[in-house]
Amino acid sequence: MGSRPETPISCLVGVTKINSMKITTILLDCDNTLVQSESLAFEANADLINEILAARKVDLNFTGSYLQREFVGQNFQNMVNY
């Protein structure tokens, strides 16, 4: 594998001035181990689903907390197919 490009932290977090630190690793937490990422993911899913429904003129609106109660442990495709 080739080497990964280093990305300045300022590009990722919107900081205009920061030390010469470079990001060399990105840690992803998708199962609530380090951060309560599930609630954030369900909020994002609700936003996307609501946008799709509005574009299709469907009068439904979901919250992240509702989706989390109903679909915890399932993937996005299962939510959409429900």
N, C-alpha and C positions, 0 to 999 in steps of 0.2 A: 504494500500500500504506500502511496505517496504521503508526504508530510501534509498536515492540516494547516491551512492558513490561520494566522493569529488575527483576531479581531479586537480592535480597541474597545474597552468597556464602554466608552462614551457613545459608541454607535448603538449599543444595545439598551442602555438605560437613559439616554437623552441628556447626559451630563456634558456640558460644554468644555470643561477643563478638568482633567484628572491626571494623576501620575502616569508614567509610561508603562503601567501594568497592562499586560495583554491577557486575554482570555485564551487559555489553552485547553480547557475542559468544560463541558456543559453537563451538569447533573440533572437528569430528568426524574421526577418523582410522580408517578402516576397512580399510586395506590395509598395515599395518605400516610406514608411512613414518615416523611420529613416535614411536610407541609400539608395542610388540609386542602389538597388539590382537588379532591372529588367535588366539593361544593363549588369551586371555581369552574371546573369543567362542566358541571350541570348548569351553571349560570350562562356559560358560553353556548351550551347546547340549546337552552331556552331562547336565547337571543336569535340564534340561527333558525330554529324551528319557527319562531314567531315571524321572522322576516320572510321565510318561505310561505307560511300561511297567509300573511298579508298580501304578498305578491300574487297569490292565487285567489284572493278575495274570500278567504275562509275566516269566518268570525270566531276564532278561538285564540286564546292567549295563555301561555304557560309560564310558570315561574321556575327558577332553578330548584327551589326547595320542593315543589310539587314533583318535578321530574325525578329528583333524588329519592323521594319517598316511594314513588311508583316503580322506578327502574334501576335502583341500586344493584350493582353486580352485572348489569347488562351493557351491551355496547350501543353505540349511536344508531346503528342499522336496526337493531331490535326496537328502539324507541320509535323510529320513523315507520317501521312496518306495522307497529301496533295499531 
